[in-house]
Amino acid sequence: MGGREAADSSKRRPRARTCRSGGRRRSCAQPPVTLPAFPRISPVKNHPTLLGVACALGAGLAWGLVFVIPLVLIDYPPVLLAVGRYVAFGLIALPLALHGRAQLRQLGRADWWRALELAAVGNLAYYALLASAIQRADAPLPTVIIGTLPIVIAIAANYSERALAWRRLVPSLLVIAAGIVLVNREELARLAATDSTRSADDLRLGALLAVGAVLCWTWYPLRNARWLQARPQLASGAWATAQGLATLPLALLLFAAMSVWPALPTAETAASAPFAWPLGPTPGKFMALMLLIGLLASWLGTLLWNRASQLLPTALSGQFIVFETVSALAYAFIWRGEAPAPITLLGIALLLAGVVLGARAVRAATP
């Protein structure tokens, strides 16, 4: 019974075809057909401009927090807020450095010197100059001068790199300039008021300090972008952590220097009691908010900006500083419980339209 079933099954089993070649028998079975695999679409490789814009937007959303924190901590001097932010940035970088120590070991001496240089100029010097300008000349004049950063960075970057033809770049810059004027309309009105309590010397010195801040943060993104673009293997997170580690000793030195003047008056408390050095009247809130902006504005914002700098021409990424302006305005209006005026909304729309024009110009110029 079993033998018959085996015989029957052998009869039903199809025989493999054989072919002769050179007197030898070989199988004529065709090799299996392999369909071509679908290409893996990487958003980084296929849409670098889109990813770069998203990273720049995220950096702007994170950096916008820096401008609303002084409203929350109104009793704290701006210089202490800047130092507190960067001390927190450096402390947050310590455990991150331990976690990513393998990547940090790949950094050479030149990388660490560059991180220290960027931290000194782009972080501490910039905020020290800006805070001093505000204290000397009040907020309106420095705010208007700092508002020119997107245009100044884009012009300086394109002048040095020639990434875009000027005829492609200028339209977006003109639209952004119009948006800056409208967004800062109230600040310009205050600046034009004749009842200012600041002397002409104070205004001139404040303007010079604000111009110094603009120069610092024009130099920073250009230097940072060139360093990253020349080292595509350098991870954005590792570079952000390295800058945090480089910032920490500088911030601690400045904090120690400030302890020589423990009474730091603010605009709100200059005529009242001395400042409660070193953590102020609400130490818990102060430390919590410094850690918040140290993590989000400093580390995460730097990481995202580093990635945008690797993916985009600096002439375009510089324009994306407007995301910081728009985010700061939105957070400030939310904090105050106010709605922006129609002219301010129009200015914001022009800022965003200018960025869209700039992105299209880059994509059109990219082969």
Contacts in CASP RR format, 6 or more apart in sequence:
PFRMAT RR
TARGET T0000
AUTHOR 0000-0000-0000
METHOD contacts of the structure
MODEL  1
MGGREAADSSKRRPRARTCRSGGRRRSCAQPPVTLPAFPRISPVKNHPTL
LGVACALGAGLAWGLVFVIPLVLIDYPPVLLAVGRYVAFGLIALPLALHG
RAQLRQLGRADWWRALELAAVGNLAYYALLASAIQRADAPLPTVIIGTLP
IVIAIAANYSERALAWRRLVPSLLVIAAGIVLVNREELARLAATDSTRSA
DDLRLGALLAVGAVLCWTWYPLRNARWLQARPQLASGAWATAQGLATLPL
ALLLFAAMSVWPALPTAETAASAPFAWPLGPTPGKFMALMLLIGLLASWL
GTLLWNRASQLLPTALSGQFIVFETVSALAYAFIWRGEAPAPITLLGIAL
LLAGVVLGARAVRAATP
16 27 0 8 1.000
16 28 0 8 1.000
16 29 0 8 1.000
17 27 0 8 1.000
17 28 0 8 1.000
17 29 0 8 1.000
18 25 0 8 1.000
18 26 0 8 1.000
18 27 0 8 1.000
18 28 0 8 1.000
19 25 0 8 1.000
19 26 0 8 1.000
19 27 0 8 1.000
19 28 0 8 1.000
20 26 0 8 1.000
43 50 0 8 1.000
43 51 0 8 1.000
44 51 0 8 1.000
44 311 0 8 1.000
48 311 0 8 1.000
48 312 0 8 1.000
49 311 0 8 1.000
49 312 0 8 1.000
49 359 0 8 1.000
49 362 0 8 1.000
49 363 0 8 1.000
49 366 0 8 1.000
51 307 0 8 1.000
51 311 0 8 1.000
52 307 0 8 1.000
52 308 0 8 1.000
52 311 0 8 1.000
52 312 0 8 1.000
52 317 0 8 1.000
53 308 0 8 1.000
53 312 0 8 1.000
53 320 0 8 1.000
53 355 0 8 1.000
53 359 0 8 1.000
55 304 0 8 1.000
55 305 0 8 1.000
55 307 0 8 1.000
55 308 0 8 1.000
55 311 0 8 1.000
56 304 0 8 1.000
56 305 0 8 1.000
56 308 0 8 1.000
56 312 0 8 1.000
56 317 0 8 1.000
56 320 0 8 1.000
56 323 0 8 1.000
57 320 0 8 1.000
57 323 0 8 1.000
58 301 0 8 1.000
58 304 0 8 1.000
58 323 0 8 1.000
59 301 0 8 1.000
59 302 0 8 1.000
59 304 0 8 1.000
59 305 0 8 1.000
59 308 0 8 1.000
59 320 0 8 1.000
59 323 0 8 1.000
59 324 0 8 1.000
60 301 0 8 1.000
60 304 0 8 1.000
60 320 0 8 1.000
60 321 0 8 1.000
60 323 0 8 1.000
60 324 0 8 1.000
60 327 0 8 1.000
61 323 0 8 1.000
61 327 0 8 1.000
62 296 0 8 1.000
62 297 0 8 1.000
62 300 0 8 1.000
62 301 0 8 1.000
62 304 0 8 1.000
63 297 0 8 1.000
63 301 0 8 1.000
63 324 0 8 1.000
63 327 0 8 1.000
63 328 0 8 1.000
64 297 0 8 1.000
64 324 0 8 1.000
64 327 0 8 1.000
64 328 0 8 1.000
64 331 0 8 1.000
65 292 0 8 1.000
65 293 0 8 1.000
65 296 0 8 1.000
65 297 0 8 1.000
65 327 0 8 1.000
65 331 0 8 1.000
66 85 0 8 1.000
66 293 0 8 1.000
66 297 0 8 1.000
66 328 0 8 1.000
67 328 0 8 1.000
67 331 0 8 1.000
67 332 0 8 1.000
68 328 0 8 1.000
68 331 0 8 1.000
68 332 0 8 1.000
68 335 0 8 1.000
69 81 0 8 1.000
69 85 0 8 1.000
69 289 0 8 1.000
69 293 0 8 1.000
70 76 0 8 1.000
70 78 0 8 1.000
70 81 0 8 1.000
71 332 0 8 1.000
71 335 0 8 1.000
71 336 0 8 1.000
72 285 0 8 1.000
72 289 0 8 1.000
72 335 0 8 1.000
73 81 0 8 1.000
73 282 0 8 1.000
73 285 0 8 1.000
73 286 0 8 1.000
73 289 0 8 1.000
74 266 0 8 1.000
74 268 0 8 1.000
75 266 0 8 1.000
75 268 0 8 1.000
75 269 0 8 1.000
75 280 0 8 1.000
75 281 0 8 1.000
75 282 0 8 1.000
76 266 0 8 1.000
76 280 0 8 1.000
76 286 0 8 1.000
77 131 0 8 1.000
77 135 0 8 1.000
77 264 0 8 1.000
77 265 0 8 1.000
77 266 0 8 1.000
77 275 0 8 1.000
78 127 0 8 1.000
78 130 0 8 1.000
78 131 0 8 1.000
78 134 0 8 1.000
78 135 0 8 1.000
79 127 0 8 1.000
79 128 0 8 1.000
79 131 0 8 1.000
79 132 0 8 1.000
79 258 0 8 1.000
79 264 0 8 1.000
80 258 0 8 1.000
80 264 0 8 1.000
81 131 0 8 1.000
81 290 0 8 1.000
82 124 0 8 1.000
82 127 0 8 1.000
82 128 0 8 1.000
82 131 0 8 1.000
83 124 0 8 1.000
83 251 0 8 1.000
83 254 0 8 1.000
83 255 0 8 1.000
83 258 0 8 1.000
84 251 0 8 1.000
84 255 0 8 1.000
84 290 0 8 1.000
85 127 0 8 1.000
85 290 0 8 1.000
85 293 0 8 1.000
85 294 0 8 1.000
85 297 0 8 1.000
85 298 0 8 1.000
86 119 0 8 1.000
86 123 0 8 1.000
86 124 0 8 1.000
86 127 0 8 1.000
86 244 0 8 1.000
86 247 0 8 1.000
86 248 0 8 1.000
86 250 0 8 1.000
86 251 0 8 1.000
86 294 0 8 1.000
86 298 0 8 1.000
87 248 0 8 1.000
87 251 0 8 1.000
87 252 0 8 1.000
87 255 0 8 1.000
87 290 0 8 1.000
88 290 0 8 1.000
88 291 0 8 1.000
88 293 0 8 1.000
88 294 0 8 1.000
88 295 0 8 1.000
88 298 0 8 1.000
89 123 0 8 1.000
89 244 0 8 1.000
89 247 0 8 1.000
89 248 0 8 1.000
89 251 0 8 1.000
89 294 0 8 1.000
89 298 0 8 1.000
89 299 0 8 1.000
90 244 0 8 1.000
90 245 0 8 1.000
90 247 0 8 1.000
90 248 0 8 1.000
90 251 0 8 1.000
90 298 0 8 1.000
91 248 0 8 1.000
92 244 0 8 1.000
92 291 0 8 1.000
92 294 0 8 1.000
92 295 0 8 1.000
92 298 0 8 1.000
92 299 0 8 1.000
93 241 0 8 1.000
93 243 0 8 1.000
93 244 0 8 1.000
93 245 0 8 1.000
93 247 0 8 1.000
93 248 0 8 1.000
93 299 0 8 1.000
94 245 0 8 1.000
94 248 0 8 1.000
96 241 0 8 1.000
96 299 0 8 1.000
97 104 0 8 1.000
97 241 0 8 1.000
97 242 0 8 1.000
97 245 0 8 1.000
100 238 0 8 1.000
100 241 0 8 1.000
103 235 0 8 1.000
103 237 0 8 1.000
103 238 0 8 1.000
104 238 0 8 1.000
104 241 0 8 1.000
104 242 0 8 1.000
106 238 0 8 1.000
107 115 0 8 1.000
107 234 0 8 1.000
107 238 0 8 1.000
107 242 0 8 1.000
111 234 0 8 1.000
111 242 0 8 1.000
112 242 0 8 1.000
112 246 0 8 1.000
114 223 0 8 1.000
114 227 0 8 1.000
115 239 0 8 1.000
115 242 0 8 1.000
115 243 0 8 1.000
115 244 0 8 1.000
115 245 0 8 1.000
115 246 0 8 1.000
116 246 0 8 1.000
116 250 0 8 1.000
117 223 0 8 1.000
118 220 0 8 1.000
118 223 0 8 1.000
118 224 0 8 1.000
118 243 0 8 1.000
118 246 0 8 1.000
119 243 0 8 1.000
119 244 0 8 1.000
119 246 0 8 1.000
119 247 0 8 1.000
119 250 0 8 1.000
120 246 0 8 1.000
120 250 0 8 1.000
121 216 0 8 1.000
121 219 0 8 1.000
121 220 0 8 1.000
122 216 0 8 1.000
122 217 0 8 1.000
122 219 0 8 1.000
122 220 0 8 1.000
123 243 0 8 1.000
123 247 0 8 1.000
123 250 0 8 1.000
123 298 0 8 1.000
124 247 0 8 1.000
124 250 0 8 1.000
124 251 0 8 1.000
124 254 0 8 1.000
125 216 0 8 1.000
126 213 0 8 1.000
126 216 0 8 1.000
126 217 0 8 1.000
126 220 0 8 1.000
127 213 0 8 1.000
128 254 0 8 1.000
129 209 0 8 1.000
129 210 0 8 1.000
129 212 0 8 1.000
129 213 0 8 1.000
129 216 0 8 1.000
130 142 0 8 1.000
130 146 0 8 1.000
130 209 0 8 1.000
130 210 0 8 1.000
130 213 0 8 1.000
132 206 0 8 1.000
132 209 0 8 1.000
133 141 0 8 1.000
133 142 0 8 1.000
133 145 0 8 1.000
133 206 0 8 1.000
133 207 0 8 1.000
133 209 0 8 1.000
133 210 0 8 1.000
133 213 0 8 1.000
134 142 0 8 1.000
135 267 0 8 1.000
136 198 0 8 1.000
136 202 0 8 1.000
136 205 0 8 1.000
136 206 0 8 1.000
136 209 0 8 1.000
137 198 0 8 1.000
137 202 0 8 1.000
137 203 0 8 1.000
137 205 0 8 1.000
137 206 0 8 1.000
137 207 0 8 1.000
137 209 0 8 1.000
137 210 0 8 1.000
138 196 0 8 1.000
138 198 0 8 1.000
139 187 0 8 1.000
140 187 0 8 1.000
140 188 0 8 1.000
140 190 0 8 1.000
140 191 0 8 1.000
141 191 0 8 1.000
141 203 0 8 1.000
141 206 0 8 1.000
141 207 0 8 1.000
141 210 0 8 1.000
142 206 0 8 1.000
142 207 0 8 1.000
142 209 0 8 1.000
142 210 0 8 1.000
142 213 0 8 1.000
143 184 0 8 1.000
143 187 0 8 1.000
144 184 0 8 1.000
144 187 0 8 1.000
144 188 0 8 1.000
144 191 0 8 1.000
145 207 0 8 1.000
145 210 0 8 1.000
145 211 0 8 1.000
145 213 0 8 1.000
145 214 0 8 1.000
146 210 0 8 1.000
146 213 0 8 1.000
146 214 0 8 1.000
147 180 0 8 1.000
147 184 0 8 1.000
147 325 0 8 1.000
148 180 0 8 1.000
148 214 0 8 1.000
149 214 0 8 1.000
149 217 0 8 1.000
149 218 0 8 1.000
149 318 0 8 1.000
149 321 0 8 1.000
150 176 0 8 1.000
150 180 0 8 1.000
150 318 0 8 1.000
150 319 0 8 1.000
150 320 0 8 1.000
150 321 0 8 1.000
150 322 0 8 1.000
150 325 0 8 1.000
151 173 0 8 1.000
151 176 0 8 1.000
151 177 0 8 1.000
151 180 0 8 1.000
151 319 0 8 1.000
152 214 0 8 1.000
152 218 0 8 1.000
153 217 0 8 1.000
153 218 0 8 1.000
153 221 0 8 1.000
153 222 0 8 1.000
153 314 0 8 1.000
153 318 0 8 1.000
153 319 0 8 1.000
153 321 0 8 1.000
154 169 0 8 1.000
154 173 0 8 1.000
154 315 0 8 1.000
154 316 0 8 1.000
154 318 0 8 1.000
154 319 0 8 1.000
155 173 0 8 1.000
156 218 0 8 1.000
156 222 0 8 1.000
157 163 0 8 1.000
157 221 0 8 1.000
157 222 0 8 1.000
157 225 0 8 1.000
157 313 0 8 1.000
157 314 0 8 1.000
157 315 0 8 1.000
157 317 0 8 1.000
157 318 0 8 1.000
158 164 0 8 1.000
158 166 0 8 1.000
158 169 0 8 1.000
158 313 0 8 1.000
158 314 0 8 1.000
158 315 0 8 1.000
160 222 0 8 1.000
161 313 0 8 1.000
161 314 0 8 1.000
161 315 0 8 1.000
163 313 0 8 1.000
163 314 0 8 1.000
163 315 0 8 1.000
163 316 0 8 1.000
163 362 0 8 1.000
163 365 0 8 1.000
164 313 0 8 1.000
164 315 0 8 1.000
164 316 0 8 1.000
164 361 0 8 1.000
164 362 0 8 1.000
164 365 0 8 1.000
165 365 0 8 1.000
168 358 0 8 1.000
168 361 0 8 1.000
168 364 0 8 1.000
168 365 0 8 1.000
169 315 0 8 1.000
169 358 0 8 1.000
169 361 0 8 1.000
171 357 0 8 1.000
171 361 0 8 1.000
172 319 0 8 1.000
172 354 0 8 1.000
172 355 0 8 1.000
172 357 0 8 1.000
172 358 0 8 1.000
172 361 0 8 1.000
173 319 0 8 1.000
173 354 0 8 1.000
175 350 0 8 1.000
175 353 0 8 1.000
175 354 0 8 1.000
175 357 0 8 1.000
176 319 0 8 1.000
176 322 0 8 1.000
176 350 0 8 1.000
176 351 0 8 1.000
176 354 0 8 1.000
176 355 0 8 1.000
178 347 0 8 1.000
178 350 0 8 1.000
179 346 0 8 1.000
179 347 0 8 1.000
179 348 0 8 1.000
179 350 0 8 1.000
179 351 0 8 1.000
180 325 0 8 1.000
180 347 0 8 1.000
180 351 0 8 1.000
181 188 0 8 1.000
182 343 0 8 1.000
182 344 0 8 1.000
182 346 0 8 1.000
182 347 0 8 1.000
182 350 0 8 1.000
183 325 0 8 1.000
183 329 0 8 1.000
183 344 0 8 1.000
183 347 0 8 1.000
183 348 0 8 1.000
183 351 0 8 1.000
185 343 0 8 1.000
185 344 0 8 1.000
196 203 0 8 1.000
221 305 0 8 1.000
221 309 0 8 1.000
221 314 0 8 1.000
221 317 0 8 1.000
221 318 0 8 1.000
222 314 0 8 1.000
224 305 0 8 1.000
224 306 0 8 1.000
224 309 0 8 1.000
225 309 0 8 1.000
225 310 0 8 1.000
225 314 0 8 1.000
225 317 0 8 1.000
226 314 0 8 1.000
228 234 0 8 1.000
228 236 0 8 1.000
228 239 0 8 1.000
228 306 0 8 1.000
228 309 0 8 1.000
228 310 0 8 1.000
229 309 0 8 1.000
229 310 0 8 1.000
232 310 0 8 1.000
236 303 0 8 1.000
236 304 0 8 1.000
236 306 0 8 1.000
236 307 0 8 1.000
236 310 0 8 1.000
237 303 0 8 1.000
237 306 0 8 1.000
239 302 0 8 1.000
239 303 0 8 1.000
239 306 0 8 1.000
240 299 0 8 1.000
240 300 0 8 1.000
240 301 0 8 1.000
240 302 0 8 1.000
240 303 0 8 1.000
240 306 0 8 1.000
241 299 0 8 1.000
243 302 0 8 1.000
244 298 0 8 1.000
244 299 0 8 1.000
244 302 0 8 1.000
247 298 0 8 1.000
255 278 0 8 1.000
258 264 0 8 1.000
259 277 0 8 1.000
259 278 0 8 1.000
262 274 0 8 1.000
262 275 0 8 1.000
262 277 0 8 1.000
262 278 0 8 1.000
263 274 0 8 1.000
263 275 0 8 1.000
263 277 0 8 1.000
264 275 0 8 1.000
264 277 0 8 1.000
265 274 0 8 1.000
265 275 0 8 1.000
266 275 0 8 1.000
269 275 0 8 1.000
279 286 0 8 1.000
279 287 0 8 1.000
280 286 0 8 1.000
305 317 0 8 1.000
308 317 0 8 1.000
308 320 0 8 1.000
309 317 0 8 1.000
312 320 0 8 1.000
312 362 0 8 1.000
313 362 0 8 1.000
315 362 0 8 1.000
316 358 0 8 1.000
316 359 0 8 1.000
316 361 0 8 1.000
316 362 0 8 1.000
319 354 0 8 1.000
319 355 0 8 1.000
319 358 0 8 1.000
320 355 0 8 1.000
322 351 0 8 1.000
322 352 0 8 1.000
322 354 0 8 1.000
322 355 0 8 1.000
323 355 0 8 1.000
325 351 0 8 1.000
326 348 0 8 1.000
326 351 0 8 1.000
326 352 0 8 1.000
329 340 0 8 1.000
329 344 0 8 1.000
329 348 0 8 1.000
333 339 0 8 1.000
333 340 0 8 1.000
340 348 0 8 1.000
END
